[in-house]
Amino acid sequence: MPSHDLLQSPASLLDAWREGDGLSAELQRYEAWWRAEGEAASRAVDRQGTPPLQAHDRWGTPIDRVEYIPEYRRLLTRGYATGIVARAADERSLLPGYRFGHVTAFFDAGLYCPYTVSLGTLVPLLKYATQDVRERFLPVLTRRDESVWQGATWMTEAGGGSDIGHQVQTRARRMEGEVWQLDGEKYFCSNVDAELAVVAARPEGAVDGVRGLALFLVPRWRVDGSLNYRIRRLKDKIATRSVPTGEVTLAASEGWLLGEAEQGIYLIMEVLNTSRVANSIGAAALMQRALAESLTFADQREVFGRRLREQPLFARQFEARVEAFRACFALAWEAADLLEGVWQETPPYSREYALFRLVAHLAKFHTADQAADAARWAMEVHGGAGALHEYPVERLLREAVILSIWEGTPHRQMLDGLEVMARTGAHEDLFSRLGLPDGSEALRARIDDLLAADDDTRAGGIEPLFRDLARWTAAALAVRRLPPAQ
């Protein structure tokens, strides 16, 4: 098994299990800051719960200010100072930000969300905004101090998030020059008081369904300095208290179109898939924390005359979960590496992009499921102490539960994965990439049989196949990519 020290240190584990990229010292300093200051601040934020929203100042002017405790801003600013978002623009690489994201999520999985959606705002800004719009917003979105602007990705409306082609009712109307006017309601808005958001809306005259959606950049303030959108309320939700979530009203809100309106659904999916990779890395980091906490407890807990760590049943369960973690880590970083090779592509995409999409869906599906299992098991290891708010373990389960919902539920990952296999044959490229290890022929035959069926049979039968494909892929990658357990 990995050493105790390696499990306890996300920066050290990244060094041991990933090729060096010159970030080792910075990651170690970031981890040291978390241990010295960040963990206490994170606990304070979690215990505050949903922060209050001040809608107006004393003169009745709308301000929609979320009243954070000071610790929250300190946490956020420290992450932005590392370049967790800015490096994507400065270095034209997503991998450094994902590495800092792993360390962040080890200590606070919820806090990784603001950085994730800020990255999801930065990427389409870099790729699809006009020069004038980039020059206006890119500098403030890539600052590394307390003046940094945060991003947000708002797609979901009250009817739900999966069927956005039907549920998105927000309308966009072209005004003078490049400015558009957006009207509608967004129901589940993470990082709700961000200074800049990417928003799905339907331009006037656009066709129904997903093909009629476009992606817009919407700032917090209008050109005249007044609020450009209103926060209707904050949501009191399970866990993820490290990011405020609320409902937003767009009323004649100023926005800028990103890319071609007719290609909006592709841009929306790019944003979601970038975040799905982050979600997978965050899930793997949470698994690592669950194992680290369990091992620390088991080292000192004595039962029936022996330390818990020495008990055969615990040892077997722990070893199985270490192997599950190794597989999830490998799968998450395979998705990240594939994205690194294709993230600057624009439609129409390459075969490599289709392969990335399939792996991203597999990773999001599998790592979220395994993270919840690891967190639940860590609670069981701790017994009654695992259920108490004063200790860190129960929070892991609260944080893990939401990972399966962020950026699309398991149903969405399965159905989108089915679509990319049926349309592009991406599974064949996956098998080729992995060198056809044991079990691949049986999986290929099952996929072929399912794809030969009618649409309803495909959709109804995808779950066991997709689950097995995700597990097989993760296990194959763990053997290929990671050093043997020690």
NUKESE-344058 format. One record per residue: residue in one letter; x, y, z of N, C-alpha, C, O in turn. Coordinates in steps of 0.05 Angstrom, whole numbers, plus 5000, padded with zeros to 4 digits. Layout:
! residues N
AXYZXYZXYZXYZ;...
//
This chain:
! residues 486
M501749765000500050005000501850255000504150235007;P500750484992502350724994503050785023501550715041;S505350905028506150965055504151155068502651295054;H504151155095502451345109503051625101501151785096;D505551705099506251975092505252055064504352275060;L505351865046504451925018501451965017500552145003;L499951815032497051855032496352115046494452245038;Q497952195066497352435080497952695065497052905072;S499552675044500552905030499652905001500852754985;P497753064993496953074965499153164946499453074924;A500853354955502953454938505053234934506053194912;S505753084955507652864952506552644934508052524919;L503952584937502852374921502852454891503352294874;L502252704886502352804858505252764847505552694824;D507252824863509952794854510552504849511952434829;A509552324866510152044863508651904840509751724827;W506252004834504551874815504252024788502851934770;R505452264787505252424762508052504754509852544771;E508552534728511152634718511552914729509753074730;G514052984735514653244745514253464725514653414701;D513353694734512853914715513854174727513054394718;G515754164746516854404757515154534779515854754788;L512954414787511154534806511454414834509954494852;S513254224838513354084863513654264887512154244907;A515554454886516054634908513554814914512854854937;E512354914892509955084896507654924908506255024925;L507254674900505154514911505654454940503754454956;Q508154394947508754344975508254594992507354565015;R508954834982508455074997505455125000504455205021;Y503955064979501055094981499854905001498054975017;E500754655001499854465021500554555049498954525068;A503054655053503854745079502154975089501454995113;W501255155071499455375079496855265088495655355108;W495855065074493254945083493454835111491654865127;R495654705117495954585144496354805165495354775188;A497655015158498255225178495855405182495255495204;E494355475160492155665162489555575149487455625160;G489755445127487455395111485355205123482955255121;E486354995137484454805148482654935169480254885170;A483755095186482155235207480155425194477855445202;A481055565173479255745159476955595146474655675146;S477655365134475655205120473555095140471255085133;R474455015164472554925184470655145192468255105195;A471755385194470055615202467955675181465655735187;V468755655156466855705134464655485134462255555130;D465455235138463555025137461555055160459154995157;R462455135183460755155206458855405205456755405217;Q459655605189457855835185455355745170453255855175;G455655555152453355475136452855675114454655815105;T450355695105449655875083449956165093448656245113;P451656325080451956605089449456765083447956695065;P449156985097446757165091447257325066449557365057;L445057405054445057575030443957845037441657865046;Q445458055033444458335036443658435009445258484991;A440958465005439958534979440158834973440658904950;H439959004993440059294989441859435009442259325031;D442859665002444259825022442159985038439759955034;R443060155056441160295074439360495059437360585070;W440160575035438660765019436760624999435460754983;G436760355000434960204982436160134955434760034938;T438660194951439960124926440659824925441859724944;P439959684904440659394903443659354903445159484887;I444659174920447459114921447958804919450158724910;D446058644928446258354927449058254936450458124921;R449758324960452358254971452158014989450558015008;V453757804984453857575001455757635024458057715020;E454757605049456257675072457957445082457157295100;Y460357415070462157205078463557275104463857515111;I464457075118466257125140469057165128469557075106;P470857305142473457385130475057145121476557155102;E474756915135476356675128475756585099477556475086;Y473356635089472756535062474356685041475456555023;R474556945043476157095024479057015026480457015005;R480056955050482756885053483356615039485356585025;L481456425041481756175027481856214997483556114983;L479856364987479656404958482156544947483256454927;T482956754960485256914949487756744949489356764930;R488156574968490656414968490656224944492756184932;G488456104937488355934914488856084888490355994871;Y487556314885487956474861490856564858491856594836;A492156614882494956704881496756494870498856554859;T496056234873497656024861497556014831499155884818;G495556154819495156134791493355904783493455804761;I491755804802490055574797488255614773487555414760;V487555864767486055924743487756064723487656004699;A489356264731490856434713492756284696493356364673;R493856054705495855914690494855814664496355774644;A492255764662491055674637491555874615492055804592;A491256134622491756344603494756404599495656444577;D496156414622498956484621500756274607502556344593;E500056014612501755804602500355634580501555454569;R497855704574496255554555496355254561496655084544;S495955194587495854924597493854904619493755084637;L492254694619490354644641491454484664490354484686;L493554334658494554144678495554264704494954154725;P497054494704497854614729495454674747495554624771;G493354794736491054854752489754604764488754614786;Y489654384748488554144759490254034782489253914801;R492954064780494653974802494054124828493754014849;F493854394825493154554849490354484858489754504882;G488654414840485954334847485854074864484254054882;H487653884858487753644874488453704903487253604921;V490453874906491253954933488954094947488354044971;T487654284933485454424945483254234954482254254977;A482454054937480253874943480853674965479053584978;F483453604968484153434991483353565017482453435036;F483653825019483053975043480154075044478954105065;D479154145020476454265019475354224991475854384973;A473854014987472853944961470954154950470854214926;G469354284968467454484960468854734949467854864930;L471154804961472555044952473655014924474155214911;Y474054774915475054734888472954824867473654884844;C470454844875468354924856468655214846468555244821;P469155414862469555684851471855694831471655834810;Y474055554836476255544817475455404791476155474769;T473855184795472955034771471255194753471655204728;V469255334764467455484746468855744736468055844715;S470755844751472356064740473955974716474156114696;L475155734717476455624694474555574671475155624648;G472155484678470055444657469155694644468155694622;T469655924657469056184645471456284628471156394607;L473856234639476256324625476656184598477456324579;V476255924597476855784572475255884548476555944528;P472655904549471156014526471856314521471756404498;L472556464542473356734538475956744521476156904502;L477856564527480356554512479856474483481056584465;K478056284479477756154453475856304435476256314410;Y473656414446471456504429470756794430469156894414;A471756944450471057224452472457394431474557314422;T471257614423472557794405474957924420475157904444;Q476658044405479058164417478258384437479558394459;D476358544431475558754450474558634476475158734497;V472958424474471858304498474058174514474158184539;R475958034501478157914515479858124530480558094553;E480358344516481958554528480558674552481858774571;R477958674552476458794574476358614599476658704621;F476058344594475458174617477757984624477957894647;L479557914605481657724611483557824634484157664651;P484458074633486258154654485158134683486558054701;V482558194686481458184714480857894722480857834746;L480457724703479857444709482357284715482257064726;T484657394709487257244713489057384733491457324735;R487957564749489457684770490057474792488757264794;R492157524808492957334829492957464856494557394873;D491057644861490857774887487857804893486157704879;E487257954915484457984924482658134904480258134907;S483858264884482258404864481358234841480058324822;V482057974841481357794820478357774816476857784836;W477457764791474657704785474257404784475957254775;Q472057314795471357024793469356974770467957154762;G469456734761467556644740465456464750465556364773;A463456414734461256234740460056124714460356254693;T458855894716457655764692454755694698454155504713;W452955844686450055824693448555724669448055864649;M447755474671446155344650443455264660441455274645;T443255174685440855044695438555244701439055454713;E436155164694433755324701431855144717432454914722;A429655254725427855124745426954844735426454674752;G426654804710425754554700427754324702427054094698;G430254394707432354184709434654244691434554424675;G436854084694439254144680439953954657441454024639;S438853714657439653514637438553584609440053574590;D436053644608434753704582434854004577432754134576;I437254114573437454404571436154504545435354744543;G436054334525434754424500431854504503430854674489;H430554374522427754424528427354624551425554794551;Q429154594571428654744596429755024596428755194611;V431755084579432855354579430955544566430455524542;Q429755734581427855924571429056204570427656384560;T431456244579432656514578433056594549433956444532;R432156844543432256954516434457164513435057304532;A435557184489437557384484436757544459435857424439;R437057804461436257984439438658164432439858284449;R439258174406441558344397440858634400438758724391;M442758784412442459074415444459214396445059104375;E445459444404447359584387450059464389450959374411;G451559454367454259354367454359054374452758894364;E456158984393456458714401454758644426454758414434;V453358834437451958784462449258644457447758714438;W448658444474446058314474444658374500445858454520;Q442058314500440458354524439158084531437857964515;L439557994556438657734565436457764586436657934603;D434357594583432157594602431457304609430957144591;G431457244635430756974643431456924672432357104686;E431156674680431756594708433656354707433156164692;K435756364723437556144727437156034755437256194774;Y436855774758435755664782437955554801437755574825;F440155444790442155324806444855444798446255334781;C445555664811447855824803450055804824449955944844;S452055634819454355624837456055864833456255984812;N457455944855459056184855457356424847458056574828;V455056454860452856624850453656914848452457064833;D455557014865456257294863458757344848460157544852;A459357164829461757194812461557454796459357554790;E463857564788463857814773463357764743462857954728;L463557514734463257454706462157164703463156984717;A460157134687458956864683458556804654458156984638;V458756544647457956454621455156334624454656174641;V453356414606450456364610449356244584449856354562;A447756034586446355914563443756064559442256104578;A443256154534440756294528440056234498441756144483;R437556294491436656254464436256524450434456674458;P437856574429437356824414434656834401433556624394;E433557074399431057104385431156984357433057024342;G429056834351428956714324430456454321430356324300;A431856364342433356114341431455874341429255894351;V432455644331430755404330430455294358431955364376;D428455124361427954984386430154784391431654714373;G430354684416432254474422435054584427435454824428;V436854394431439654474438440954624416442754784421;R440154584391441454714368440855014368442255164354;G438855104383438255384384439555534407439055774410;L441155404423442355534446444955664438446355574420;A445655874452448156014448449356064476448056054496;L451956134476453356184501454156484503455256594484;F453456604525453956894528455656944553455556794573;L457257164552458757254574457257484587456657684575;V456657454613455057644628456557744652457057584670;P457258004654458658104677456758184699454358214695;R457758214723456158284746455058564745452958624755;W456558744732455759024730455459104701456859024683;R453459274697453159404670455359604665456959664682;V455359694640457259904633457060144650459060274656;D454560214659454160454675454760404705454460584721;G455560164712456260104740454159984757454659894779;S451659964748449459844763449559544761450859434743;L448059404779448059114778446759024752444759124742;N448058824740447158714714445358474717443958404698;Y445458354740443558134747442958144776444458264791;R440758024784439958024812440057744824439257554811;I440957724849440857474863438257454878437757614897;R436557274870433857254883434057134911432657234929;R435656924914436056814941438456624940439256534918;L439456564963441556364966440156104974438156104988;K441455874967440255614973441755494996444155494998;D440155375015441255235037441454945029439454795029;K443854855023444154595011446054415027447454505045;I446054165020447853975034450754035025451354055002;A452454055045455354095041455954325022454454515020;T458254305009459254514990458654785001457854964986;R458954825027458555085039460855275032460755515038;S462855175019465155335010464555474984466355604973;V462155454974461455604950458455684953456755504958;P457755934949454956014951453455944926454455984904;T451055834929449355764907446755904909445655924931;G445756014888443256164889441656164863442356024844;E439556324863437856364840438356644829438556844844;V438556664803439256924790437057004771435956844756;T436357264772434557384752436057554733437557734741;L435757494707436857654686434657824675432657724664;A434958084677432858274667434158494650435458674661;A433958474624435358654606438258664613439558874612;S439458434619442258414627444058424603443458304582;E446158574605448058614583449758364581450758254601;G450158264557451858034552453258054525452458214508;W455257884522456757864497456757584487457257394502;L456157544461456057284449458857174447460657314439;L459156914454461656774450461456594426459756424425;G463356624407463256454384460856504366459656714367;E460256304349457956324332455456224346455556014360;A453356364343450856284357450056004350449055854367;E450455924325449555654316451255434329450455204328;Q453555504340455255294352455055304383456755194396;G453155444393452955484422452955234438454255224459;I451555024429451454784445454154654448454754524468;Y455854674428458554564429460154714450461654594465;L459854974451461355134471460355074499461955054518;I457755034502456654964528457754694537458554674561;M457954504519459054244527462054254533462954104550;E463454434519466254474526466554564555468254464570;V464954754563465054854590464454634610465954594629;L462354474605461654264623463754044624464353944646;N464953984602466953764602469553854616470853694628;T470254104614472554214628472054184658473854104673;S469654244667468954214695468753924704469253864727;R467853754686467653474693470353354700470653184718;V472453434686475053344692475853434720476953284736;A475353694726475953794753474353644774475453584795;N471853574769470253424787471453154793471453054815;S472553024772473852764775476352784792476852614809;I477952994787480353024803479653084832480952994850;G477553254836476653304863475753064877476153024901;A474352884863473352634875475652454883475652344905;A477752434866480052274874481452394898482352244916;A481652654899482952784923481352734948482452684969;L478652744946477052684969477452394978477452335002;M477652204959478251934966480851914982481051775002;Q482852054972485452044986485152145015486252025033;R483652365018483252465046481752265063482452235087;A479752135052478351935067480151705076479951605099;L481851615059483751405066485751505087486451355105;A486751745083488651855102487451885130488751805150;E485051985132483752005158483251735170483551695195;S482451545154481951265164484551135174484451005195;L486651175160489251055168490251185194491351045211;T489951445196490851585221489251475245490451425266;F486651455241484951345263485751065270485950985293;A486050895249486650615254489350565266489750365279;D491250745262493850725274493750745304495450635318;Q491850895314491750945343489350825358489350805382;R487450725343485150605355485750315361486550155344;E485450235387486049965395483449825401481749915416;V483049585389480649425393481549125395483149035380;F480448995415480948715420484048655421484948455411;G485448835434488248785440490148855417492548825420;R489148955395490949035373489949295361487649375363;R491849435349491049675334489149605312489349385300;L487249775306485349725285486749675258485849505243;R488949815254490349775228491249485225491549385202;E491749345247492849075246490648865244491148625240;Q488148945247485948755245485548665216485548835198;P485248405212485148295184482948415167483348475144;L480548445179478348545163478848835154478348905131;F479749005173480349285166482549285145482349435125;A484649125148486949125129485949055101486849175082;R484248855099483248775073481548995061481849055037;Q479749115076478049325066479649565058479149695037;F481649635074483349865068484849815042485049995025;E485949585039487549525015485749534990486549644969;A483249444992481449454969480849744962480649814938;R480549914982479850194976482350354966482050544951;V484650264974487050384962487250324933487850504917;E486650074925486650004897484450154882484950244859;A482150194894480050354881480950644877480450764856;F482350744897483351024895485451044873485451234857;R487250854872489350854850488050864823488851004805;A485950704820484550684794483150954788483251044765;C481851064808480451324803482351544797481851714780;F484651554811486651754806487651724777487851924763;A488251484768489151434741487051524720487751644700;L484551454725482451524706481951824705481651934683;A481951964728481652254728483852394713483352574697;W486352304717488552434704488852354674489952504659;E487752124667487552064638485752254624486352354602;A483452314637481652514626483052784623482752924603;A484552864644485953124644488053124621488253324607;D489552914619491552904598490352914570491453044552;L488152774566486852774540485753054534485953154511;L484653184554483553454550485853644543485553824527;E488153614556490453794550491153784521492053984510;G490753564508491453534480489453654461490053704438;V486953704470484853784452483354034460481554124445;W483954154483482154364494482154614477480254774479;Q484154654460484154894444482954844416482855024399;E481854604412480354544387477754704387476654764408;T476754754363474154874359472554694340473854534325;P469954704339468354534322469054584292469654804285;P469154364276468654084282471053954296473354024289;Y470553774314472653664331473853414318472753294300;S476253344328477753114319476752854332475152864351;R477752634323477152374336478352374364477152254382;E480652504368481752524394479952664414479852594438;Y478452864404476653004421474352814430473452824452;A473352654411471252464418472252264439470752194457;L474752174436475851994456475952134484475252014504;F476852384484476752534509473952544521473652494545;R471952604505469252614515468452354529467352364551;L468952134516468151874528469651834555468351754574;V472151884555473651844580472752034602472651964625;A472152284594471152474614468552384626468152414650;H466752274610464152174621464651934639463451904660;L466451754631467151524648468351614674467651504695;A470151804673471551904697469552044716469651984740;K467952214705466052354722464152154736463652184760;F463151964721461351764732462651594753461551564775;H465051484748466251294765467551414790467151314812;T468951634787470251754810468351864830468751834854;A466151974821464152084840462851854856462451874880;D462251634843461151404856463051294877462251224899;Q465551264870467551154888468251344911468851254933;A468151604906468651794927466551774949467251774973;A464051744942461951714961462251454977461851445002;D463151244964463550984978465851014998465750915020;A468051144989470351185007469651345031470451285053;A468051565027467251735049465451585069465751615093;R463651435058461851275076463451075092462951045116;W465350945079467050745094468650885115469050775137;A469751115110471351265130469651325154470651315177;M467051395150465251435173464951175189464951185213;E464650955175464350695189466850625205466650525228;V469150685194471650635208471750785235472650685255;H470851035234470951205258468651145277468651255300;G466750985269464450925287462851175293462351345276;G462151215319460551445327461951705321460551905314;A464551715324466051965319465752055290466052285283;G465351865272465051925244462552085237462452205216;A460552075255458052215250457952495263455952635260;L460052565277459952815292461153045276463253025263;H459753275278460553515262463253625272464653755256;E464053565296466553675307469053535295471253645299;Y468753315282470953175269470653185239468453245229;P472853145224472753205195471352995177470853055154;V470752765188469952545170467152585159466652525136;E465252665176462452685166462352895143460552865126;R464053095144464053295122464753165096463753245075;L466652975097467452845072465052715058464852735033;L463252595073460952475061459052685049457952645027;R458652905064456953125053458153235027456653285008;E460753265026462053365002461853164979461453244956;A462252904986462252704965459652674951459452624927;V457452694966454752644955454252834931452952754912;I455153084933454553274912456153234887455453334866;L458353084889460153054866458752904843459452944820;S456852734850455452584829453452754814452552684793;I452752984826450653164814451953394798450953464777;W454053504809455453724795456053654766456853424760;E455553834748456253804719454953564707456153434689;G452653484716451153274703451053024720453152924730;T448652914725448252684741449452434728450152444704;P449652204742450551954729448951884704450051784685;H446251944705444651884681445752034657445851924635;R446452284661447452444639450052344628450552344604;Q451852254646454452154638454051894621455351854601;M452251724630451751474616450551524588451451414568;L448551694587447251744561449051894542449051844518;D450652094552452452234534454752054526455652064503;G455651874544457651684536456651484515458051414496;L454151404517452851234497452751374470453351254449;E452051634471451851784446454551804432454651774407;V456651854446459251894433460351624423461751614403;M459651404436460451144426458951084401460150984381;A456351134401454651064377455351234353455351144331;R456051494358456451674336459351674325459751704301;T461251634343464051654334465651404337467951384327;G464651204351466250964356468551014375470650884372;A468251204393470551284411471451044428473751044436;H469750854434470550624450472750464436474450344449;E472650454409474750304395477450444398479450314401;D477450704398479850854403480850814431483250814436;L478950794450479750744478481050474481483150444494;F479950264469481150004470483850004457485749874468;S484150134435486750144422488850294439491150214441;R487950504452489750664468490750504492493050534501;L489050334503489850174526491149914519491949754537;G491449854494492849614485491449354489492649144490;L488749364490487049134491487848934513488448704508;P487849034538488448854560486148654565484148664552;D486548474585484548274590481748394595481448604608;G479748264583477048354587475948534565473548584564;S477748634548476848824528475048694507473148824498;E475648444499474048324478471148284487469248324472;A470748194512468048154522466548424524464248444517;L467948634532466648894533465948994505463849114501;R467748954486467249044459464748904448463049024435;A464548654453462248504444459648604456457548634443;R459648664482457348774495456549054484454249114481;I458549214479458049474467456849444439454849584433;D457949274423456949234396454049134397452349234381;D453448954415450648854418448749084426446549104415;L449549244444447849464453447449674431445249764427;L449549744417449349944396447649844373446550004358;A447449584370445749474348442749484355441149434337;A442149534380439349534388437949804382439249994373;D435349814386433850064382434550264404435750184425;D433750514401434450724419433550674448435150714467;D431150584452430150534479431650304492432250324516;T432250094477433749874489436549964496437649884517;R437750134480440450234486440350394513441950344531;A438450584514438350754538437750584563438850634584;G435950394560435150234583437350044592437349964616;G439149974574441149774581443949884585445749724589;I444250144584447050254585448250234613450750224615;E446650244634447950274661449950054668452250114674;P449149794667451149594675453649584657455849544666;L453149634631455449644612457249884618459749854618;F456150114622457750354627459250334653461550414655;R457950214673459250184699461649994696463850044707;D461249774681463449584677465649704660468049654665;L464949854640466949984623468650184639471050194636;A467350334657468750524673470650384692472950464695;R469750174705471550024724473849894709476149904718;W473249784686475349654670477449854661479849804662;T476550084651478350294642480050394664482450434661;A478850444687480350544710482550344719484750424724;A481750094720483649884729485949854709488249824716;A485249864683487349844662489250074663491650044660;L488250314668489950554670491650544694493950634694;A490650444717492250434741494650254737496850314747;V494350034723496549854718498549984700500949954703;R497550134680499350244660500750494669503050544662;R499350664685500350934691501750964718503451144721;L501050794737502050844764504250644772504150414762;P506050724789508050524799506650324817504450384827;P507950094821506649894839506350004867507950174876;A504249904881503849984909506149894926507449694921;Q506750054947509049994964508049914992509649865010;
//
